[in-house]
Amino acid sequence: MEQALLVKIGGSLKEAGDLLDEVSAYPGPLVLVHGGGPRIAEWLNRLGFETHFHQGLRITPLEQMEVVEMVLTTLGKQLAEGLSRRGRPSVALTGRDAGLLEARLLDPVLGRVGEVIRVNTEVLQKLLHVGLTPLVAPIGLDAHGPLNINADTAAGAVAGALHLPAVFLTDVVGVLRDPQDPSSRFAQLSQAQVQALIQDGTISGGMIPKVEAALNALHEGAPWATIAKGAPGILQAVLEGTAGTRVVAS
């Protein structure tokens, strides 16, 4: 059987067609985690809410949490439908389902924003066992209700709990020595090398949260994590080590 993978995909349906084609064609078991930032921002704006960020995370007051959950849940259903139509039967889930993602508040300043403290892996394993692909929206649950969780860190937590390699599909080919030169991609980096590249400024800007998500996956128990650009054949290329930047413990 092909290697099982955790794959984090973006939350934009506009670019989802080719990505869903690629994901549905993968011959092995997959657990998917999806984001939804652009769609959430669109709906909050449409409903007259202001959006504020703190250290890169969306501040989510209680009155906005319902909108966030609505958007992510609907998006998950749409993505699952797209995968199912392509021959990969999929089930859209959030942390509410069977206590999938138990979470806690991250920082009161952020409102209803959380971090995963426990993943109900049994639910995901049972779905995989019967040939279904779980598609997880990053909504956690605490004693007071749903929590908005960063999709990358949620993906890391799920990958770690299942001890699966994590693949973060994004819009860049990987970590580059020269941001203007795609051929300067690092094929593999250790945790220590990632930290050093952040310190010397090689890894900067929007790449920092991507590598931090990869490090988080390793910390949670994933054997390795790769940052790669979604493209035809990308998952097989990632497994072969010919695409993306693989981050390993040492």
N, C-alpha and C positions, 0 to 999 in steps of 0.2 A: 504494500500500500504506500502511496505517496505520503511524504511528510505532512503532518497536520500543522497548520499555521494560524496565528492570530494576525489579522490584517486590519489596520486602521485606515478607513477611507474618509475622504472629505464629505461634507454635507451639502454639496451643490448639485442639484438635479440637472442643471444646465450642462455640466460637464460629465454627467454620470454615465451616459450611454456607452462610450468606449470602455470606461472603467468596469461597468457591470459585465460587458462582453468578456473582458479579461478575467475577472474574478469567477464568473460562471464557468469558464472553460478550464479552470484549474482542476486536475483530476483527483486531488486529495481533499481531506476534510478541512473545513475552514470555520473559524469563529471570527465574525466581523464586528468591529466597533465603528460607529459613524459619528461625525460631528454635525454641525448645523448652524455655525455662527452667522453666515450671511443671511440665511432665512430668518433666524431669530431677530437680527437687527432690522430686517425689512418689516416684520410684523410689529415689533415694538414701536417703530417709527410710524407705521400705519395707524396704530392705536393711540398715538400721541404721547408715548412714554419717552423719556430721555434715557440715553444709554451712557453709562460711565464705566471706566475701567480702572482697576487698581492693580499695579504690578502685573499687567497683562491679562488679568482675569476680569470677566464681566461682573460688575456689582449687580446682584440680583435681589432686589427688595421682594418681600412676600407677595406684593400685588403683581409683580412681573413674573413670578415663578410659574404661575398658571399658564401664562403665554408661552414661556420657554418649554414647559412640558408638552403643551399642545402641539407646538411646532415640531419638536423632536419626535414625538410619538407619530404624528402624521407622516413626517419625512421617512421614518423607519418603515412604516407600512408601504409607502410608495417604493422605496428601495427594495424591500422584500418582494413586492409584486414584480418589479423589474427582473430580479434574479430568478424568481419562480418561472416567469415567462420564458426565460433563457435556459430552462432545464435544470436549474439548481433550486429545488424547493427550499424556501427560506421562511423563518419565523421572526417577526420583529418583536423585540422585548425591551423593557426598561427595568430599572431596579425595583419597581413595584411588583414585578412578576415573580411569584414564589420566593420573595426576599432575595432576589438575584444579587443586588449590590447594596450591601449594608454600608452606611456612610455616617460621617460626623461633620459638624460645622468646621470649616477651615479657619475662618476669622470673622468675628462679628461685624467687622467693617464691610465685609463683602455681602452681607445679607445671607440669602439661602444658597450659599455656595459651599460645597462639601468636598471631602476626599473619601475614597473607598477604604473601609477597614476590614471588610470581609466579602468574598465572592462565593455565592452558592454554586460551586462547580458541578454539583450533582445534576442540576437542571441542564446545564450546557452539555454535559457528557451524555445524558439520556437523549437529548435531541440529536447529537452527533451519531449516537448508536443506531438510531432509526433512520439515518440518512438525511436529516434536516440540517440546514445551515442557520445557526443563531445569528441574528443581526441586532446588536445591542446599542441602544441609545444611552448616552451618559447621564442618566438620571438615577441618583442614589436615593436611599430612604433612611431617615432616622425616626425617632419616636414622634416627631412633630410633623412629619410629612416628607415630600420630595425635596431633593437637593440637586442643584445644578453642578455638574462635575466637568472639568476640562476633559475633552474627549481623548486627548493624547495620554493624560495620566490615567484615565479610566482604562484605556487600552493596555497600558503597562500593568495595571493591577490585575486585569483579567488574564493577560498572557502569563504573568508570574504565577497566579493561582493555579493555572492549568499546566504550568511548566512548558509552555509552547514558545517557539521562536516568534518574535514580534516583527511585523513588517509595517512600517509607517509610509504609506503612499502619499506623496506630496507633489509639488510642482517643480522640484529641483532634482538633479540626477544623483545628489549625495552631498557629502561634505567636500568642499573644494579648497585646495591650497590657494588658488587665485579665483575669486568669485566671477571673474570675467572669462574664465577658461574652463569649459566643461571637461576638457581632457585632463585637468589637474585633480580629478577625483581621487580621494583616498579610498582604496578598496576595503581596508580594515583599520580600525583604531581600537586601542585598549581604553579602558576607563581613564587611566592616568594620562594617556595621550590626548584624549578629549579635553580633560581639565587644563592641560598645558596649552592647547590650542585656543581655548577660551581666554586664558590668562594673557597670551601674547597677541590676541586680537584677530587671529586667523579665522576663528569661529566667532561671528558677531551677528548682531541684528536678529532677524527672524530665524536664523539657523540655531540660535541658542536654545529656544524652547524645544526645537526638534531633537537636538542631541540630549537635552535634559529628559525628554520623554523616553528616549532610548535607554538612558542610564537608569531611569525609574523602572523600566521593564526588567532590566538586569537585577536591580536591587530587590524587586518583588519575586524573582525566581525564574525569569525567562533565561534560556541558555545563551541566546544572542538576540540582537535587535538590529534591523537594517532600515536605513532611510533611503528611499528610492523614488524615482519619478514613475508615475503610472504610465504604462505603455504596453503594447501587445507583447505577450511572452514574459512580462516583467517578473512574475512570481517564480517561474522556472529559472530565469536568469539570476535572481536573488539567491536561490538555493545553490546554484552552481558557482556563486561568488563572482559573477561577471557583470553585475550591475549593482548600483547603490553603494552605500558605505555601511559595512557591517561593524557594529560595536560589540566588543567582547569584554569579558571581565579582566583578562590580562593577556 
